[in-house]
Amino acid sequence: MIMYIGDKVKFHNELGEMTKGEVTEVLSDSYDDVIVNTSGEVEYYSKKTGKYVPVRAKHEGSIFWEVKTDVGVEYVLEKELEGLSGNL
C-alpha cells in the first residue's frame, strides 16, 4: 500500500473497535532509520551503500506506522490497516 505521513487511515484497535487516525511516523523493528519516500514507499538507510534503499521483502513485516487517534497514539502494522482515504 502506498502511504504518506499525514494520510488518514482506519483500523481495528486491540479492543476490536474501528479506529480512525492520521499517520505521523514510520518505524521498524529491523532497521534503525526508515523514511517514506516521495513515491509513498518505505525505505531504510543502508550503511553499506550510504543511501536510502527499498525495504527488503523479508523485512516488510517489521515495518509499522505510528497513528495519532482522538484518544492517543497507536502502532499499527500495514496489514492491519483497513482503509486509506482523505475522507475518513
VOLUMZA-811134 format. One record per residue: residue number from 1; x, y, z of N, C-alpha, C, CB in turn. Coordinates in Angstrom, 2 decimals. Glycine has a CB too. Layout:
<recs>
NUM, X, Y, Z, X, Y, Z, X, Y, Z, X, Y, Z $
...
</recs>
This chain:
<recs>
1, 0.86, -1.17, 0.00, 0.00, 0.00, 0.00, 0.91, 1.24, 0.00, -0.98, -0.01, 1.23 $
2, 0.63, 2.16, -0.89, 1.35, 3.42, -0.92, 0.76, 4.32, 0.16, 1.26, 4.10, -2.34 $
3, 1.63, 4.86, 1.01, 1.15, 5.65, 2.12, 2.14, 6.76, 2.42, 0.92, 4.77, 3.37 $
4, 1.62, 7.88, 2.90, 2.44, 9.03, 3.24, 2.17, 9.46, 4.68, 2.18, 10.20, 2.27 $
5, 3.13, 10.15, 5.28, 2.93, 10.77, 6.57, 1.81, 11.80, 6.39, 4.26, 11.42, 7.13 $
6, 0.85, 11.81, 7.29, -0.28, 12.73, 7.20, -1.53, 12.11, 6.60, 0.10, 13.91, 6.38 $
7, -1.40, 10.91, 6.01, -2.58, 10.22, 5.47, -3.54, 9.83, 6.58, -2.16, 8.97, 4.68 $
8, -4.81, 9.86, 6.28, -5.85, 9.41, 7.20, -6.09, 7.92, 6.96, -7.19, 10.24, 7.01 $
9, -6.14, 7.15, 8.06, -6.32, 5.70, 7.96, -7.37, 5.23, 8.96, -4.99, 4.96, 8.19 $
10, -7.85, 4.01, 8.75, -8.73, 3.38, 9.74, -8.26, 1.95, 9.95, -10.23, 3.42, 9.30 $
11, -8.49, 1.45, 11.17, -8.04, 0.11, 11.56, -8.81, -0.32, 12.79, -6.49, 0.09, 11.82 $
12, -8.72, -1.60, 13.11, -9.32, -2.11, 14.35, -8.26, -2.07, 15.44, -9.87, -3.57, 14.16 $
13, -8.59, -1.42, 16.56, -7.64, -1.36, 17.68, -7.61, -2.69, 18.43, -8.00, -0.20, 18.65 $
14, -6.84, -2.75, 19.51, -6.69, -4.02, 20.25, -7.99, -4.49, 20.89, -5.64, -3.88, 21.32 $
15, -8.98, -3.61, 21.00, -10.30, -3.99, 21.53, -11.27, -4.38, 20.44, -10.88, -2.85, 22.34 $
16, -10.81, -4.35, 19.19, -11.65, -4.71, 18.07, -12.54, -3.58, 17.55, -12.50, -5.85, 18.45 $
17, -12.33, -2.38, 18.07, -13.13, -1.23, 17.66, -12.51, -0.56, 16.43, -13.26, -0.21, 18.81 $
18, -13.37, -0.16, 15.47, -12.86, 0.57, 14.31, -12.37, 1.93, 14.79, -13.96, 0.71, 13.20 $
19, -11.14, 2.26, 14.44, -10.49, 3.48, 14.89, -9.96, 4.24, 13.68, -9.35, 3.17, 15.90 $
20, -10.07, 5.55, 13.73, -9.55, 6.40, 12.67, -8.42, 7.25, 13.21, -10.67, 7.30, 12.07 $
21, -7.46, 7.58, 12.34, -6.37, 8.42, 12.78, -5.53, 8.91, 11.62, -5.51, 7.69, 13.76 $
22, -4.45, 9.58, 11.98, -3.54, 10.15, 10.99, -2.15, 9.56, 11.18, -3.50, 11.70, 11.10 $
23, -1.54, 9.12, 10.10, -0.19, 8.56, 10.14, 0.79, 9.69, 10.48, 0.18, 7.89, 8.77 $
24, 1.59, 9.48, 11.54, 2.54, 10.50, 11.96, 4.00, 10.08, 11.80, 2.28, 10.86, 13.39 $
25, 4.25, 8.77, 11.68, 5.64, 8.31, 11.57, 5.67, 6.87, 11.09, 6.38, 8.43, 12.92 $
26, 6.76, 6.49, 10.43, 7.00, 5.10, 10.06, 8.20, 4.62, 10.88, 7.25, 4.95, 8.52 $
27, 8.10, 3.39, 11.39, 9.14, 2.81, 12.26, 9.41, 1.37, 11.84, 8.70, 2.87, 13.77 $
28, 10.46, 0.79, 12.38, 10.81, -0.59, 12.04, 11.49, -1.29, 13.21, 11.71, -0.62, 10.81 $
29, 11.21, -2.58, 13.33, 11.92, -3.41, 14.29, 13.26, -3.87, 13.74, 11.06, -4.63, 14.68 $
30, 13.42, -3.85, 12.41, 14.64, -4.36, 11.77, 15.65, -3.29, 11.39, 14.27, -5.13, 10.56 $
31, 15.18, -2.08, 11.14, 16.06, -1.01, 10.67, 16.03, 0.16, 11.64, 15.64, -0.56, 9.26 $
32, 17.18, 0.83, 11.76, 17.28, 1.98, 12.66, 16.69, 3.25, 12.05, 18.72, 2.21, 13.03 $
33, 16.84, 3.43, 10.74, 16.46, 4.67, 10.08, 15.57, 4.36, 8.88, 17.72, 5.47, 9.65 $
34, 14.29, 4.63, 8.99, 13.36, 4.40, 7.88, 12.62, 5.70, 7.55, 12.35, 3.27, 8.23 $
35, 12.29, 5.85, 6.28, 11.56, 7.02, 5.81, 10.50, 6.58, 4.81, 12.52, 8.07, 5.18 $
36, 9.58, 7.49, 4.50, 8.65, 7.30, 3.39, 9.15, 8.21, 2.28, 7.14, 7.62, 3.80 $
37, 9.46, 7.62, 1.12, 9.98, 8.44, 0.02, 8.85, 9.19, -0.68, 10.74, 7.57, -0.99 $
38, 9.18, 9.97, -1.69, 8.18, 10.79, -2.38, 7.17, 9.95, -3.16, 8.86, 11.75, -3.31 $
39, 7.47, 8.68, -3.38, 6.54, 7.77, -4.06, 5.63, 7.05, -3.08, 7.31, 6.75, -4.89 $
40, 5.79, 7.32, -1.77, 4.97, 6.68, -0.75, 5.44, 5.30, -0.34, 3.58, 6.59, -1.23 $
41, 6.67, 4.95, -0.69, 7.23, 3.65, -0.34, 8.22, 3.81, 0.82, 7.93, 3.00, -1.56 $
42, 8.30, 2.79, 1.66, 9.21, 2.83, 2.81, 10.61, 2.42, 2.38, 8.69, 1.91, 3.95 $
43, 11.59, 3.21, 2.82, 12.99, 2.91, 2.55, 13.78, 2.97, 3.85, 13.58, 3.89, 1.50 $
44, 14.90, 2.24, 3.89, 15.78, 2.29, 5.05, 17.15, 2.79, 4.60, 15.90, 0.89, 5.73 $
45, 17.90, 3.35, 5.57, 19.23, 3.84, 5.26, 20.21, 2.68, 5.31, 19.66, 4.96, 6.23 $
46, 20.85, 2.43, 4.17, 21.84, 1.36, 4.08, 23.22, 1.93, 4.35, 21.80, 0.68, 2.69 $
47, 23.85, 1.45, 5.41, 25.20, 1.89, 5.73, 26.18, 1.42, 4.65, 25.64, 1.37, 7.12 $
48, 25.87, 0.29, 4.05, 26.73, -0.29, 3.02, 26.79, 0.60, 1.78, 26.23, -1.68, 2.64 $
49, 25.63, 1.11, 1.33, 25.59, 1.94, 0.12, 25.62, 3.43, 0.43, 24.36, 1.61, -0.69 $
50, 25.32, 3.79, 1.69, 25.32, 5.20, 2.07, 24.12, 5.98, 1.56, 26.56, 5.84, 1.58 $
51, 23.03, 5.27, 1.28, 21.81, 5.95, 0.81, 20.57, 5.15, 1.23, 21.85, 6.13, -0.74 $
52, 19.41, 5.75, 1.03, 18.15, 5.06, 1.34, 17.80, 4.11, 0.20, 17.01, 6.08, 1.57 $
53, 17.40, 2.89, 0.57, 17.03, 1.86, -0.40, 15.71, 1.21, 0.05, 18.17, 0.78, -0.55 $
54, 14.97, 0.59, -0.88, 13.70, -0.04, -0.50, 13.88, -1.14, 0.54, 13.02, -0.63, -1.74 $
55, 12.89, -1.29, 1.40, 12.89, -2.34, 2.43, 12.83, -3.69, 1.73, 11.69, -2.16, 3.43 $
56, 13.64, -4.61, 2.19, 13.63, -5.97, 1.61, 12.34, -6.70, 1.96, 14.86, -6.79, 2.10 $
57, 11.90, -7.55, 1.06, 10.63, -8.28, 1.23, 10.60, -9.05, 2.55, 10.40, -9.25, 0.07 $
58, 11.72, -9.65, 2.94, 11.73, -10.45, 4.17, 11.57, -9.60, 5.43, 13.02, -11.25, 4.26 $
59, 11.75, -8.27, 5.32, 11.62, -7.38, 6.47, 10.37, -6.50, 6.43, 12.84, -6.51, 6.57 $
60, 9.52, -6.69, 5.41, 8.31, -5.87, 5.31, 7.42, -5.99, 6.54, 7.53, -6.25, 4.07 $
61, 7.41, -7.16, 7.17, 6.61, -7.37, 8.37, 7.11, -6.62, 9.59, 6.55, -8.83, 8.67 $
62, 8.31, -6.07, 9.51, 8.87, -5.32, 10.65, 8.52, -3.83, 10.58, 10.39, -5.50, 10.70 $
63, 7.87, -3.41, 9.51, 7.51, -2.00, 9.35, 6.16, -1.75, 10.02, 7.46, -1.61, 7.84 $
64, 6.09, -0.69, 10.82, 4.81, -0.33, 11.41, 4.67, 1.19, 11.40, 4.68, -0.88, 12.86 $
65, 3.44, 1.63, 11.58, 3.08, 3.03, 11.45, 2.58, 3.58, 12.77, 2.03, 3.23, 10.35 $
66, 3.04, 4.75, 13.12, 2.51, 5.45, 14.29, 1.31, 6.25, 13.80, 3.60, 6.39, 14.97 $
67, 0.16, 6.01, 14.45, -1.09, 6.65, 14.04, -1.66, 7.43, 15.23, -2.12, 5.60, 13.52 $
68, -1.84, 8.72, 15.05, -2.43, 9.56, 16.09, -3.94, 9.50, 15.96, -1.91, 11.04, 16.00 $
69, -4.61, 9.08, 17.05, -6.06, 8.99, 17.08, -6.62, 10.02, 18.05, -6.52, 7.55, 17.47 $
70, -7.93, 10.07, 18.18, -8.56, 11.00, 19.13, -8.20, 10.69, 20.58, -10.08, 10.97, 18.96 $
71, -7.85, 9.44, 20.87, -7.58, 9.04, 22.26, -6.10, 8.80, 22.55, -8.35, 7.80, 22.58 $
72, -5.23, 8.98, 21.55, -3.81, 8.77, 21.79, -3.10, 8.29, 20.54, -3.61, 7.78, 22.91 $
73, -2.02, 7.55, 20.75, -1.19, 7.06, 19.66, -1.27, 5.54, 19.62, 0.28, 7.54, 19.82 $
74, -1.42, 4.99, 18.42, -1.43, 3.54, 18.20, -0.30, 3.19, 17.25, -2.82, 3.06, 17.63 $
75, 0.23, 1.99, 17.36, 1.26, 1.49, 16.46, 0.65, 0.34, 15.68, 2.56, 1.05, 17.24 $
76, 0.61, 0.47, 14.36, -0.17, -0.43, 13.52, 0.69, -0.98, 12.38, -1.40, 0.28, 12.95 $
77, 0.61, -2.30, 12.16, 1.26, -2.90, 11.01, 0.44, -2.56, 9.76, 1.40, -4.45, 11.18 $
78, 1.10, -2.49, 8.62, 0.40, -2.14, 7.37, -0.74, -3.11, 7.08, 1.38, -2.13, 6.21 $
79, -0.53, -4.40, 7.34, -1.57, -5.39, 7.06, -2.80, -5.22, 7.95, -1.00, -6.80, 7.24 $
80, -2.69, -4.48, 9.06, -3.81, -4.25, 9.96, -4.67, -3.06, 9.53, -3.31, -4.02, 11.36 $
81, -4.17, -2.27, 8.59, -4.92, -1.10, 8.14, -6.09, -1.53, 7.26, -4.00, -0.13, 7.37 $
82, -7.26, -1.01, 7.54, -8.47, -1.34, 6.80, -8.70, -0.40, 5.63, -9.67, -1.31, 7.71 $
83, -8.24, 0.82, 5.76, -8.51, 1.77, 4.70, -7.58, 2.95, 4.75, -9.92, 2.25, 4.78 $
84, -7.52, 3.62, 3.63, -6.67, 4.78, 3.48, -7.44, 5.78, 2.64, -5.30, 4.43, 2.84 $
85, -7.77, 6.91, 3.23, -8.57, 7.89, 2.50, -8.54, 9.22, 3.19, -10.01, 7.41, 2.35 $
86, -8.64, 10.28, 2.41, -8.73, 11.60, 2.97, -10.15, 11.91, 3.43, -8.27, 12.63, 1.95 $
87, -11.09, 11.02, 3.20, -12.50, 11.26, 3.51, -12.97, 10.50, 4.74, -13.36, 10.89, 2.33 $
88, -12.08, 10.07, 5.61, -12.49, 9.28, 6.77, -13.14, 10.13, 7.83, -11.32, 8.56, 7.37 $
</recs>
